[in-house]
Amino acid sequence: VSSDIDLMIVSDTLAYAEVVLALDPLQARLGREINPTLYSRDAFSRRLAQGNAFVARVLDQPKLWVIGGQDDLAA
């Protein structure tokens, strides 16, 4: 079991570099590596339709919604 945190973000406005910079202090505080995966809405929808293993695994696990919720995934 890995102690890393896998994080999936669906956003049409964030850039990967912004996500990494924002997570850096949190990684230091937690003492754990956070591995972000950033998808646009279109890319997320495509991967979902293709049965992408990572997307399916994330959707099957409990989620901590920061902004939005389950209904936003269908939009």
N, C-alpha and C positions, 0 to 999 in steps of 0.2 A: 504494500500500500504506500503510495507516494504521499509525501507531506506537502507537495506543491498544490496550488489552488488553480484549477482551470476556470477561466472566466469567459463567458460568451456575451458580447455586446452587439446589439442590433441598432444601428444608427446611420442616418443619412448625413449627419453633420459632423461627427467626430473624425479626426484623423488618428491613425495608429500611434504616431509620435505623441500626440496629446494624451492618449490613454496611458502609454508607458510612463510619461512624465508624472501624470496624476497618481499612478499606482506606486511609484518608487518609494515615497515616504511610508506608505502602508506596508510594503514588503519589508522595509527596515524595522518597522514597529512590530510586525508579526513574526519576523525571523523566518519567513517562508517566501518562496518564490511564487509570484502570481503570473500565470501564463494567459494573457488575454488573446482572444480571437474576436476580431471585429468584422462584422458583416453589414453591408447595406441591406435595406429591406428586400431589394430585388435579389441580391445574392443569397440571403437567408431563404427566401421563398424557393429559389432554384434548388438549393441544397436540400431543403425539406422535401420537395417534389422528387428529387433523385434518390431519396433515402440515405443521405449522407450519415455515416455511422456516428460522427461526433455530434451532429445536430440531434439525431435520434436519442443518443445517450443523455444529452443535456435535457431534452424535453421529458425524458422518463424519470429524471431525478427531481428531488425537491428543489425549489427555486427560491431565491431571495430577490424579490423585485425591488429595484432601487427607484426606478421611474417606470410607470406603465404597469401592465399586468397581462395575464393570460389572453385576454381579449385583443390586446394589441398585436399579438402574433398572427392573428387571422386577418388583420387589416391589410 
